[in-house]
Amino acid sequence: MMTAAVATPAKTAIRTEGLSVSYNGKPALKSVNIEFYENTVTALIGPSGCGKSTLLRALNRMNDRIPDAVTQGKVFVNGINIYDRGVNLTRLRREVGMVFQKPNPFPMTIFENVALGPRLHYGLRGRALEEVVEDALRKAALWDEVKDDLKKKSGLALSGGQQQRLCIARMLAVQPRILLMDEPCSALDPISTQKIEELIVELGKQYTVIVVTHNLQQAARISQYTGFLMYGELIEWGETRQLFERPQRQETEDYIRGRFG
């Protein structure tokens, strides 16, 4: 199985300490300790209901929006526990952006989809705003496909794969440092999936990227590090090649070999 090359991580971008989440009193995540490095892609794998998406949402406090969700433990971004009182959630979610499983473009033009964030967060107008929009669309590998229709075509009129890349561009336009992606290819065809995977690999050179995926081959292709979760616990975490080829835990080997899940 081919795996992405591992670069020596510069430093930890985000880490958790004893992170637990429950819904209506039922544990979904149990005392997870994990680190995510700068300029790398980390994949989170595991069977359905194992806590992957819950962990991802906990990294920018999206679980706060779920009624009866209770979070305990710590998540450090830039050395600051994001669960401390007084943390500015708008600033946090600008720094730790998120793309969801199903593309969710706004019912407005392609340009306005991308321009909305930098206009609201930074007050950009005119040429400065246009440059940010172009840069974000280029980073999302979408510019060449939409540049002639920026202010004429709705984001909703794009194909599924283009919509997902538009959502990625929209996230990049507000200049995050950490990118969270919850199964970004699950609703896409194989060609669109390949484009998103190639994009994730490129983004991993500039950003900390954390991707939830059910596709083990995809995890191997795009990531340098992988975390395996089961029953809300982090069973194993490490370099992707080692985890896939020489797993340290029997549960990991059983899952990778397709014995369950």
C-alpha positions in Angstrom: 0.0 0.0 0.0 1.5 3.4 -1.1 1.7 6.0 1.7 2.5 9.7 1.6 6.1 10.7 2.4 6.8 11.9 5.9 8.6 15.2 6.4 10.1 15.9 9.8 7.4 18.0 11.6 8.5 21.5 12.6 6.4 21.6 15.7 3.0 20.7 17.2 0.2 22.9 15.8 -2.6 21.5 17.9 -2.8 18.9 20.6 -5.4 17.5 23.0 -5.1 16.4 26.7 -7.7 14.1 28.1 -10.3 15.2 25.6 -13.7 13.6 26.2 -17.1 14.3 24.7 -20.5 12.9 25.6 -23.9 13.3 24.1 -26.9 13.0 26.4 -24.5 11.5 29.0 -23.3 8.8 26.6 -19.5 8.9 26.0 -18.5 9.5 22.3 -14.9 10.3 22.9 -12.8 9.1 25.9 -9.8 10.9 27.2 -8.0 11.3 23.8 -4.4 12.6 23.8 -3.1 13.3 20.3 -0.8 15.8 18.5 -1.1 17.3 15.0 2.0 18.7 13.4 2.5 21.8 11.3 2.6 21.4 7.5 1.4 17.8 7.6 -1.7 15.8 6.8 -3.1 13.6 9.5 -5.9 11.1 8.7 -8.4 9.9 11.3 -9.7 6.4 10.6 -12.0 3.9 12.3 -15.4 2.3 12.1 -18.6 4.3 12.0 -19.5 5.7 15.4 -16.0 5.5 16.7 -15.6 9.2 17.5 -13.7 10.5 14.4 -16.0 13.3 13.6 -16.6 14.1 17.2 -12.8 14.6 17.7 -12.6 16.7 14.6 -15.5 19.0 15.7 -13.9 19.3 19.2 -10.8 20.9 17.6 -12.7 24.1 16.9 -15.5 23.7 19.3 -18.2 22.9 16.8 -19.7 20.4 19.3 -20.7 23.5 21.3 -23.6 23.8 18.8 -25.0 20.3 19.6 -27.5 20.3 22.4 -26.6 18.1 25.4 -23.0 17.8 24.2 -20.5 18.0 27.1 -16.8 18.4 26.5 -14.0 17.8 29.0 -10.3 18.0 28.8 -8.1 20.5 26.8 -7.3 21.4 23.3 -4.2 23.6 22.8 -3.8 25.9 19.7 -0.8 28.1 19.8 -0.4 27.1 23.5 -3.8 28.3 24.4 -6.5 26.0 25.6 -9.5 26.7 23.4 -11.9 25.6 26.1 -10.7 28.3 28.5 -13.3 31.0 29.4 -13.0 34.1 27.3 -11.8 32.4 24.1 -13.1 34.2 21.1 -15.0 31.5 19.0 -15.1 33.7 15.9 -11.3 34.1 15.9 -10.8 30.4 16.8 -12.9 29.2 13.8 -11.2 31.6 11.6 -7.8 30.1 12.6 -9.1 26.5 12.6 -11.3 26.2 9.5 -13.6 23.3 8.6 -15.0 21.7 5.5 -17.9 19.3 5.9 -18.9 16.0 4.3 -21.5 17.5 2.0 -20.5 20.7 0.1 -22.5 23.7 1.3 -21.9 26.7 -1.0 -24.0 29.8 -0.3 -26.7 30.7 -2.8 -24.7 33.5 -4.3 -22.0 34.0 -6.9 -18.7 32.1 -6.9 -16.9 35.4 -6.1 -19.3 36.3 -3.2 -18.9 32.8 -1.7 -15.2 33.3 -1.3 -15.3 37.1 -0.7 -17.8 37.0 2.2 -15.4 35.8 4.9 -12.5 38.2 4.2 -14.9 41.1 3.8 -16.6 40.4 7.1 -13.4 39.5 9.1 -10.9 41.9 7.6 -13.0 44.6 6.0 -11.4 44.0 2.6 -12.7 45.8 -0.4 -11.8 46.4 -4.1 -8.6 45.1 -5.5 -7.3 43.7 -2.2 -10.5 41.6 -1.9 -10.2 40.4 -5.5 -6.6 39.3 -4.9 -7.6 37.3 -1.8 -10.4 35.6 -3.7 -8.1 34.7 -6.6 -5.4 33.4 -4.3 -7.9 31.2 -2.4 -9.4 29.8 -5.6 -5.9 29.1 -7.0 -4.9 27.3 -3.8 -8.1 25.3 -4.1 -7.2 24.4 -7.7 -10.5 25.9 -8.9 -9.4 29.3 -10.4 -8.8 28.1 -14.0 -12.3 26.4 -14.1 -14.3 29.4 -12.8 -12.3 32.6 -13.5 -14.6 33.6 -16.4 -17.8 33.1 -14.4 -16.8 34.5 -11.0 -19.5 37.2 -10.7 -22.0 35.6 -13.0 -22.4 32.0 -11.9 -23.9 30.8 -8.6 -21.8 28.5 -6.4 -24.8 26.2 -6.5 -24.5 25.7 -10.2 -21.1 24.1 -9.9 -20.5 20.3 -10.0 -20.2 18.4 -6.7 -16.4 18.3 -6.8 -16.2 22.0 -7.8 -18.6 22.9 -4.9 -16.3 21.1 -2.5 -13.3 22.9 -3.8 -15.2 26.2 -3.6 -15.9 25.5 0.1 -12.2 24.8 0.6 -11.4 28.2 -1.1 -14.0 29.9 1.1 -12.2 28.5 4.1 -8.8 29.4 2.9 -9.8 33.0 2.2 -10.1 33.8 5.9 -6.4 32.7 6.3 -6.7 29.7 8.8 -3.6 27.9 10.0 -5.4 24.5 10.6 -7.8 22.9 8.2 -10.4 20.3 9.4 -12.0 18.1 6.7 -14.8 15.7 7.6 -15.0 13.1 4.9 -14.6 15.7 2.1 -14.7 13.1 -0.7 -17.5 10.8 0.5 -20.2 12.4 -1.8 -17.9 12.7 -4.8 -17.3 10.7 -8.0 -13.8 9.1 -8.5 -12.4 11.9 -10.7 -13.5 14.6 -8.2 -12.2 12.5 -5.4 -8.8 12.4 -7.0 -8.7 16.2 -7.5 -9.6 16.7 -3.8 -6.9 14.2 -2.7 -4.3 16.0 -4.8 -5.4 19.3 -3.3 -5.2 18.0 0.2 -1.6 16.8 -0.4 -0.7 20.3 -1.7 -2.4 22.0 1.2 -0.5 19.9 3.6 2.7 21.6 2.5 1.4 25.0 3.9 -1.2 24.1 6.5 -1.9 21.6 9.3 -4.6 19.4 7.7 -6.7 16.9 9.6 -9.0 14.6 7.6 -11.6 12.2 8.7 -12.0 9.3 6.2 -13.6 5.9 6.0 -11.4 5.1 3.0 -8.2 3.4 4.2 -6.5 3.7 0.8 -7.3 7.4 0.8 -5.7 7.8 4.2 -2.6 6.0 3.0 -2.4 8.2 -0.1 -2.8 11.6 1.4 -1.5 11.5 5.0 1.9 11.4 6.8 0.3 10.5 10.1 -2.8 8.5 11.0 -4.9 8.0 14.1 -7.1 5.0 14.6 -10.1 5.3 16.8 -12.5 2.7 18.1 -15.3 3.0 20.7 -14.4 6.6 21.3 -10.7 5.8 22.2 -7.6 6.5 20.3 -6.2 3.0 19.8 -3.1 3.9 17.9 -1.4 7.0 16.3 1.8 7.4 14.4 3.4 7.7 11.0 1.0 6.4 8.3 3.4 3.9 6.7 4.3 2.3 10.1 0.6 2.2 11.2 -0.5 0.5 8.0 2.5 -1.8 7.5 3.5 -2.6 11.2 0.6 -1.7 13.5 1.4 -1.9 17.2 -2.0 -2.9 18.3 -4.0 -6.0 17.3 -7.2 -4.0 17.0 -5.5 -1.7 14.4 -4.2 -4.7 12.4 -7.7 -6.3 12.5 -9.3 -3.1 11.2 -6.7 -2.5 8.5 -6.9 -6.1 7.3 -10.7 -5.8 7.0 -11.6 -8.2 9.8 -14.2 -5.8 11.1 -15.6 -2.3 10.5 
